[in-house]
Amino acid sequence: MSPSFHVPYIVPTVLLALALVLKLPTFLRASRDPEVRATMLLLTWATAVLVVITPVNIERLNVLTGIPNIASPWAYSFLTAFCATGLTMIMRWREEPSAGRRRAIRRIYWLYAGVVVFLWLTFFLADVPTARVYDLDTYYAGTPWMREHILLYIAAHTVSSLVAVSMLWRWFPEVANRWLKAGVVFLQLGFASGLVFDGAKLAAIGARWSGHDWDVLSTQAAPPFALMEAALVALGFIVPQTGPFLQKWIRDRREYRRLAPLWHALRILTPAAAEARFGPWTPLDLRLLQRRQRIHDALRMLGPYVDPVLYQRAREAARAGDGVPDSDADGVAGAIAIGAAISAYQQGGPPLTHLREPQSGVVVGGRIEDIASALHRPRLLQDVRRRMPRTESAQHHG
């Protein structure tokens, strides 16, 4: 059997398994959240389905258990559980928590649990001695009990896909959140792919019943749509949860890097309280919070050395430049004033408390993003310094 034949199975399986691993820390932190639990279950069932239906694993199960075609009830049970979990997650998204919603979710779970029981019952009642890796559905389409086994999983899957597509279609116009809307689109595409899979399977089985050979629909046309459904539905449930987190992570990462020059400039100041040391595995939002807090602490210590006259002169010089908006001018002025204050602090000069305006420290402390951005533009800072009036800074007056 060619390894390349299994690539279409391996790729979505690995992606789903990776999503499952990445979701595990969230599950460990919020295991009581119904949506988090449902997402983990959905990823688990989808991954299990793809693992079991991979041809090489079907053969392994037959050999390990000594039961021909035992992969069938396993795969169809996981698929049924996947359908039930998907329906309940859509209900959780669409409807507010209520007793009616809880009863409906319980009914779905009990109904599909009954389907799983009957899948196993019909399999063990059927006589299927010949192991079929690729064409089990059509080969045993007329076999008593195995016929019911096959039709049962297709019926359960078709009903869940139709209900899901219908709910999502009605709900789509009401969705405002862009991440949730993207998730709904993926879900619609996924469940629609599932309906194509069911249609191809039923057409091939019906052809067998009527004496025709349309097995290619079941063995070659249907499987890609099953793989697409598993991947798209899992993606549809992951995107609305992961998208906002990823967006926030990118924003925090950008801010963390933007604040780096300002923090490096202020590190010579020793905070009054001991610093909490975070390792490289500490969540980014905590590291960003720590960096901002350290910057604010350092600016409070540096406040008595900030020269308000120098700040105003630098601001006027920056505003006199071509194409420099007020926010950039404030940031440039703050960067220049802080640089001078750091030099005065390092030289052990006296504080400028008698020269400080009441709001000057607040202005500098409230502009840390603009100041940090200005520190990324050293040429602009040098240009503003050259344009500043050649008067002596108040830093030199004791």
N, C-alpha and C positions, 0 to 999 in steps of 0.2 A: 504494500500500500504506500503510495507516494506521500512523503511528509508535506509536500506543497498542498495536498488535498485538504489538510487539516488547518492551514493558515486562516481561512475564513472563520473557523471556530476559535482558533487560538487568540486572534487579535481582540475580538470583543470580550472574550473570557478574561484575558489579562487586564483589559481596561476596567471591567467591572470589579475584578478582584482588587485592583489598585484603588478604585473608588471606595471599596469596602474598607480597605486598610486605612485610607486617609480619613474616613468617617469615624473610625474606631475611637480616637481620642474624644471627639464630641459626644459619642455614645457613653463613654466612661464618665464624662463630666455631667451629662444630663440624661441619664438612663431612665428617669421617671417621666420625661417629656414624651407624650404619645407620638408626636410627629417624628422625633428622633428615633424612637423604637421602630416605628413603621418603616422609616427610610432604611434602617439597618436590615430589617426583615426583607424588604423588597430587594435590596442589593444582594442579600444572601440567597434568596430564592432564584433570582435571575442568574447569579453566578453558578449556583448548583445545577440549574437546567442546562446551561451551556457546557459545564464540565461533564455531565452525564451523557448528553447527546453526541459528544465528540465520538466519532466512530471507533477510535482506538480504545476509548474508555468503555464503550459498549462491549467490545470484545473482552476487555479485562474483567468486567463485571460477570460476564457469562462464565469465564474460566474460574474466577475466584469463588463464585457461589455454587457453581455446578448447575445452575438453573438457567436454561436457555431463555433469552429475551427478558431477563429480570430488570434490565435497564428501563424497560417500558413503564412499569408502574412507578418506578422512582422518578423518571423524568416527567411523567404526566402529573404526578403528585406535586412536584416542585412547581410545575407550570400552573397548576390549579391554585396553589398557595400564592404564587406571584400575582395571579389575576385577582384574588380576593384582597390582597394587601393593596394593590393598585386602586381598586374601587373604593376601599375605605379611606385611602389617603386623599383621593379626589373629594370625597364627602367631607373630610376634615377641613379641606381648603375652602370649599364652597359654602359650607353652612356654619353658623355660629354654634358653639357648644350648647346642647340641649338634651333633654331626656329622649326626645324623638330620634335625634341623631345617634345617640348611644344605642338605642334599641335597633335601629337600622344596621349599624355596624356589627352588632352582635348577630343579627339574623344572617348577614352576609358570611360571617365567619362560620357559623353553624352549618349553613347551606353548603359552603364549599368544603368544609370538613366532612360532611356526608358524602360529597362527590369523591373525595380521596378514599374514604372507606370502601365505596362501591368500586372504585378503580382497582383496589387490591383484591376485593372479593371476586370480581369478574375475571381478573387475570388468573387467579388460582383455580377458578372453575373451568377455564379454557384449556384446551389441549393444544399446546404450541411447542412441539418437540424440536422443531428446526429453528436454529438461531438465524435471525435475519437482521443484518446490521443497517441496511439502507432502505429496504422496501417492506418493512414489517406491516405497515398500515394496509398496503394493497395486497400483500401476500396472504394475510389472514383476514381480508375484508369479509369473507363469507363464513368464517369459522365461528361456530356458536360460542357465545360468551366473550370471545376475543373481539368479535364484531361489536358487541355492546360496549366493551372496554374502550375501543377506539372511538366509537361515536360519542361516548360519554365525555371524554376529554375534549373532543372537538366542539361538542355542544356547549360545555361549560366555558370554554375559551371564547367561542363566538358570542355567547350571551354577554360575557363580561366586556368584550371589545365593543359590541354595539352599545351597551349601556354607557360605557366610558366615553365613546365618541359623541353620543347624544348629550351627555351632561356637559362635556367640554365645549361642544358647539354652542349650547345655550348660554354657557357661562362666559365665553370669550369676550363678548362685547362689554361685559361689566368689569373686566379686569383692567385696572389702571397701572399697577406696578409693572415696570418694563421687564424685570427679571421674572416675575410670575407669568407675564404674558408670553415670554420666550419659552418658559417651561410648559405652558399649555400647548404651544405650537408643537414642541417636541413630542408631547404626549399624544396629540392628535395624529401626528405622523406615525408614531409608534403603534397605536392601536389600529390605525388604518392598515398598516403593514400586517398586523395580526389577522385582520379580516381577509386580506389577500391570501395569507397562508392557509386559513381555514377553507377558503373557496377552492384553492388548488387541491387541497387534501380531499375535500368532499367530491370534487369533480373526478379525481382519480379513482376514488372508492366506488362512486356511482358507475363509472365506466367498467370496473371489474364486475359489478353486479349484472351489467347488461352484456357481458361477454367481450368487452373491448379492452384494449391495453393502452391506457393513458398514464402508465406508471411514472413517466418522466415528470408529470406535474407534481407528483408526491416526492420523488427522489431528487429532482434537480431544481424545479421551479420554486417549491415551497420553502425549503430550508433557508435560503438567503433572507426571506421575509421574516422568518422566525428570529434569525440573528439580528436583523434590523430592529424588530420590535423590542427585543430585550435591551439592546443598547439605547434606543431612542427613549423608551419609557423610563429606564433608569436615569438617563440624562435629563429627562423632563422633570423628574422629582429632585435631582441634585442641583440643577441650575438655580432655581429660586432660593435655595438655601445657601449654596456656595457662592453665587454671584455677588450678593451684597457684601459677604465676608471678604471675597477677593478684592472687590472695589475698595473697601475700607483699608485692606492691607496695603494695596498699592498707594493709596493716599497717605497713609501713615508712614510708609517707607520713604516716599518722596519728601515728606516733612522732616523725617528723622535725618535724612541726608542733607537737607537744606539747612538744618540747625547745626550741622557738624562744625563748620568754620567758627561760628559764634561760640559754641561750647569749647572748642579747642583754644580759642583766645582767652576764655574766662577760667580755664582749668588751673591757672596759677593761684586763684583765690581758694582758700580752704574753707569749705562750709563749716558752719558752727556745729552741726550735728553730723554724726558718722554716716557715711554714705552706705546705702544698701547696695550690695554688689549683685548684679544680675549676670547670669551666665549666658552663653550664646543660644541656649535653647529656651530662654525666657521669652514669652510672647511679645511680639513687637509693640503692641499697644502699651504694655507695662514699661518697656524700655523707652518708648517715646515720652510717656508720662514722667519717668525719672529724669530724662534729659531736660525736659521743659522745667521741671521743678528745680533742678540744679542750676539752670540758667537764671531763673528768677531769684534763687538764693544768692547766686554770685552777684547779680545786679543790685540786690539790696545792700550787700557789703560794699559794692563799688559806688553806690549812690553818693556818698559825701564827696567823692573825687570827680564827679561829673560836672564839667564846666558848662553852665547854661548859655553863657555868652558865646563860647566856642560852638556850641550846638546851633545857635541861631545864625552865626556867621556861615557855618557850613551849609545850613539849610538854604540860606539866601543864595550862596554860591552855586549850589546844586540846581536850584530853581532857575537861575540865570542861564543854565546850560540849555542846549537845543534838545527838545523832545524829552525832557525829564519830567514825568508827572509828579504830583505832590506826594504820593505814597512813596515813590522812589527817592524823592528829595528827603523825606523824613528818615527813610532807612539809611541813606548815605550820611546824613548829619549824625544820626545815632551811632553809626559805625565809627565815624571820625571822633566823636566825643568819647565813646567808650575806649577807643585806642589810646587817646590822650590820658584818660583816667587810669587805664592799666599802667601806663608808663609812670604816672605820678605815684601810683600805689607801689610799684616796684622800687622806685627811687626813695620811698619813705617820706615823701613830701607831706605837708599838712593837708587835712581835708579842707574842702571849699564850702563848708557849711554856711559861712557868712555870706557867700556869693550865690548860693543855690536859690532858685525860684521854687515856690512850693510845688509846682506841677512838673518840674523838669524831670525828676526821677520817674514819675508816673508815665510821662510821655515816652521816655527811653524804654522803660520796662514794658510798656504796652505795645511796642513796635518790634518785638523780637523777630517776627517773621520777615518784616521789611529789612531789618538790620542784617539778619542772616543772609537774605538774598543779596544785599549790597556787598557783603563780604565775598560773594562769588564773583564780583566784578571789580578786581583790583585796579584795572585801568581807569574806570570811572572814578574811583576814589582818588587816584593820583591826579586826575584832571581837575577834580573839585578842589583838592588841596592847593593846586597851582593857582586857581582862580580866586581863592579866599584872600581878603584884604591882608596886607602885610603888617597887621598890628599884633602886638604882643598878647598872647593868650593870658587869660586870668589865672592859668595854672601857675604862672611865674610870680604872682603877687601874693605875698603872705600876709 
